[in-house]
């Protein structure tokens, strides 16, 4: 059944996390409309409130009151425990924020988050003088806050979360100089854009980002853009399901988040983009229409950061393209909620895809005629679960997907939206 119609995805998860967590470093009162309602952002809100922040539900949105580093008094144990749920973004960004805060904090998470690497954040923060410890490189993360100094740090990996954590720590530095982060490849720029929008001092010079200590000022109102990563499943679905045409409205269109649209366009899908606003982030709508003429492409390593979350559904699109598609250097997928790289291979392979992992590259040979197994297993990986749901839609099949409840981590309304687009 084709996908047809217009829809507005949920609020962007990356922007929503930062709106909530940057309020810990800000003064003022802000009404946010369109904040993501996913489980991950709920984890950031829970931690924000546990640290003394105020976030009240109102008819038009959620009103967030900046804490401006007015950290709460320590409980009797002298320690604050913060549950980050499944959210790696919450844990990594909070580690940066709390590095310069007085007190002792212990950041924990669920079983999946507890397997994810945290030393990539802890290492640069220690260079700033922070006392951050992990357990064999993984959560729980313990921060004995105090004072931090500015640093000039070159990222070892392309990671917006590590970049954001270091920049946020730099805003609490005890000296007047800038904290500088130099990237290996451009990653999503939400932290620096929002710091600038909230009247912080930040400078971007290519891959070199500098931020100075200071307190942010929240705007009175903020309309969160919609999440392109959530939109990607339906837009990619439109590229492979005959007679489909789907438009995502109010989505974030920053270059660091729309790599998947550029790849779909190169593959031969009919892609059109309309920009409607550019402050503090570029926002607009994107339409993908079935062309029936997809072809395999090669995605270079420097492109991967702009589509890291969309690789699973792009791999699905590649199964329906003519020829070979290669995703170069996608080893970052090995440290997501699961070893997402191997999960993509196994689960799309179970559907008949000719797909393999060669070192750190993912290779798909198309086109593929789907076969239908008895079940599929997402490994409780929300992005893989949505990819498999879209594969079954393209295959006109209904079978169980183990772990599909994980979709609520990022897109609670996914199934209802799929049904709506199927009705046209």
Secondary structure, DSSP 8 states (H G I E B T S, - for coil): ---EEEE---B-HHHHHHHHHHGGGEESEEEEES---SHHHHHHHHHHHHTT-EEEEETTEEEEE--TT------TTSEEEEE-TT-HHHHHHHHHHHTTSSEEEEEE--TTGGGSB-HHHHHHHHHTT-EEEEETTEEEEEEEE------EEE-SS--HHHHHHHHHHHTT-SSSS-EEEE-SS----HHHHHHHHTT--EEEETTEEEE----EE--SEEE--B-HHHHHHHHHHHHHSTT-EEEEEEEE--GGG-HHHHHHHHHT-EEEEEEEE-SSS-EEEEEEE--S--B--EE-HHHHTTTGGGHHHHHHHHTTSBEEEEE---GGGGGSSS-HHHHHHHHHHHTT-EEEEETTEEEEEE-------SEEE-TT-HHHHHHHHHHHHHHT---EEETGGGGGGT-TTHHHHHHHHHH-
